[in-house]
Amino acid sequence: MDYEEIVYKRRTIRRFKQKPISIEILKKLIDFARIAPAARNVQALEFIIVKNDKICKKLFSLLKWARSLPKNERTPESGREPTAYIIVLINAEIKQSYVDYDIGAAVENILLGAINFSLGACWMGSINHNKIRTLLDIPDFYKITHVISLGYPDEKSVMEPFKESFKYWKDDDGCIHVPKRALDDIIFKIY
């Protein structure tokens, strides 16, 4: 797959086949995050890999899914849950400022890497930070920022032209439609 294909194919996926992801692939995704740019090259991001079935089930209940969809279409059904997670942490003993930029670059590398391995992913910020800290025994000097849900896709998500709303929606076949503004609409000026 070439870069352009990977970028255009990257869509949020929330339903997964129950096929495990190898630890080698999960470590490679974190390696992609590791080499992302960091402001002043201060590398404060750290990660937790969760692939243990019991812990995955407990973590699943601490996440909120697809807030734009109707309530009955948000949360993955039983048997379609993620098979792994990557928890994104900031080590506050290393860095406290400009980390939002670092997070964006690192997470995007993970999301694009997931496509390269034929995985689906969902970058989640609506999470129960306190219960995740307790579940995974995370020390207080770490800030928990996001959870990335991962697995082999069991749904389809497509881009479509923006018309009247940014709200994504699901059709009768379960395909998620994500409106995106046209390129010419987002180029403010060309000099």
C-alpha positions in Angstrom: 0.0 0.0 0.0 1.4 3.4 -0.9 1.2 6.4 1.4 -1.7 8.1 -0.3 -3.8 5.0 -0.2 -3.1 4.6 3.5 -4.0 8.2 4.3 -7.3 8.0 2.3 -8.2 4.6 3.7 -7.7 5.7 7.4 -11.2 5.9 8.9 -12.4 5.3 12.4 -13.5 1.8 13.0 -15.4 0.7 16.1 -16.4 -2.9 15.4 -13.8 -5.6 15.1 -13.4 -9.3 14.3 -12.3 -11.3 17.3 -8.9 -12.1 15.8 -6.0 -11.3 18.1 -3.3 -8.8 17.1 0.3 -10.0 17.5 2.5 -8.3 20.1 5.0 -7.6 17.4 2.5 -5.5 15.4 1.4 -3.6 18.6 5.0 -2.9 19.5 5.6 -1.7 15.9 2.7 0.7 16.2 4.3 2.2 19.3 7.6 2.4 17.5 5.9 4.5 14.8 4.6 6.8 17.6 8.1 6.9 19.2 9.7 8.4 16.1 7.0 11.1 15.6 8.1 14.7 16.1 8.1 16.1 19.6 8.4 19.8 20.5 12.0 20.6 21.5 12.5 16.8 21.0 11.5 16.2 24.6 9.9 12.8 24.5 7.4 12.5 27.3 4.9 10.2 25.7 4.7 6.6 26.9 2.2 3.9 26.1 0.5 0.9 27.6 -0.4 -2.1 25.4 -3.5 -4.0 26.5 -4.2 -7.3 24.8 -5.2 -9.6 27.7 -8.8 -10.6 27.2 -9.9 -10.1 30.8 -8.3 -6.6 31.0 -9.7 -5.7 27.5 -13.2 -6.5 28.7 -12.8 -4.3 31.9 -11.3 -1.5 29.8 -14.1 -1.7 27.3 -16.7 -0.6 29.9 -14.6 2.5 30.7 -14.9 4.0 27.2 -17.6 6.0 25.5 -18.3 5.3 21.9 -19.4 7.3 18.8 -21.2 10.2 20.5 -22.6 11.5 17.2 -24.5 8.3 16.5 -27.9 7.3 18.0 -27.4 5.6 21.4 -28.3 2.2 20.1 -25.7 2.4 17.4 -22.7 3.6 19.4 -21.2 0.8 21.4 -19.8 -2.3 19.6 -22.0 -5.3 20.1 -20.8 -8.4 22.0 -18.4 -10.3 19.9 -17.3 -7.1 18.0 -15.2 -5.4 20.7 -11.6 -4.3 20.2 -9.0 -7.1 20.7 -6.3 -4.7 21.9 -5.8 -1.2 23.1 -3.0 1.3 23.3 -3.2 3.8 26.2 -1.4 7.1 25.6 0.3 8.6 28.6 2.3 11.8 29.3 5.1 11.4 31.8 4.7 14.8 33.5 8.1 14.3 35.2 9.6 14.7 31.7 7.4 17.4 30.0 4.3 19.4 30.7 4.0 21.9 27.9 3.4 21.6 24.2 2.5 17.9 24.6 -0.8 18.2 22.7 1.2 18.6 19.5 3.3 15.6 20.4 0.2 13.5 21.1 -1.4 14.4 17.7 1.7 13.4 15.8 2.3 10.2 17.7 -1.3 9.1 17.5 -1.6 9.8 13.8 1.5 7.6 13.2 -0.2 4.8 15.1 -3.5 5.2 13.2 -1.8 5.2 9.8 0.4 2.3 10.9 -2.7 0.4 11.8 -4.0 0.7 8.2 -0.7 -0.6 7.0 -1.3 -3.8 9.0 -5.0 -4.0 7.8 -6.2 -3.0 11.3 -9.0 -0.7 12.3 -8.6 1.8 15.0 -10.6 4.3 17.1 -8.8 7.3 18.8 -10.8 7.9 22.0 -10.8 10.8 24.4 -14.1 10.2 26.1 -12.7 7.8 28.7 -13.0 7.2 32.5 -9.5 8.4 33.4 -9.7 7.6 37.1 -11.0 4.0 36.7 -8.4 3.4 33.9 -5.7 4.6 36.3 -6.9 2.2 38.9 -7.4 -0.8 36.5 -3.9 -0.5 35.0 -2.2 0.7 38.2 -0.8 3.9 36.6 1.2 6.2 38.9 -0.1 9.8 39.4 2.8 11.5 37.6 1.4 10.1 34.3 -1.5 11.9 32.6 -3.8 9.5 30.8 -4.8 11.3 27.6 -6.4 8.8 25.2 -7.2 5.2 24.4 -6.7 3.8 21.0 -9.0 0.8 20.3 -7.6 -1.7 17.8 -8.7 -4.8 15.9 -9.3 -6.3 12.5 -12.2 -4.3 11.0 -15.7 -5.7 11.1 -17.4 -2.6 9.7 -16.9 -0.2 6.8 -16.4 3.6 7.1 -16.3 5.8 4.0 -15.7 9.5 3.3 -18.4 11.5 1.5 -18.6 15.1 0.4 -19.7 17.6 3.1 -23.2 19.0 2.4 -24.9 20.5 5.4 -23.6 18.8 8.5 -20.3 17.5 9.9 -22.2 14.8 11.7 -21.3 11.2 10.7 -24.0 8.6 10.3 -24.6 5.0 9.7 -26.7 3.6 6.8 -29.0 0.5 6.9 -26.0 -1.7 6.0 -24.0 -0.5 9.0 -21.6 1.5 6.9 -20.4 4.7 8.6 -20.5 7.8 6.4 -18.1 10.6 7.3 -18.6 14.0 5.6 -15.4 15.9 4.7 -15.1 19.4 3.3 -13.7 19.7 -0.2 -10.0 20.6 -0.7 -10.9 23.9 -2.4 -13.2 24.8 0.5 -10.4 24.6 3.1 -7.6 26.4 1.1 -8.1 30.0 2.5 -5.6 31.7 0.1 -3.0 30.9 -2.5 -0.3 33.4 -3.1 
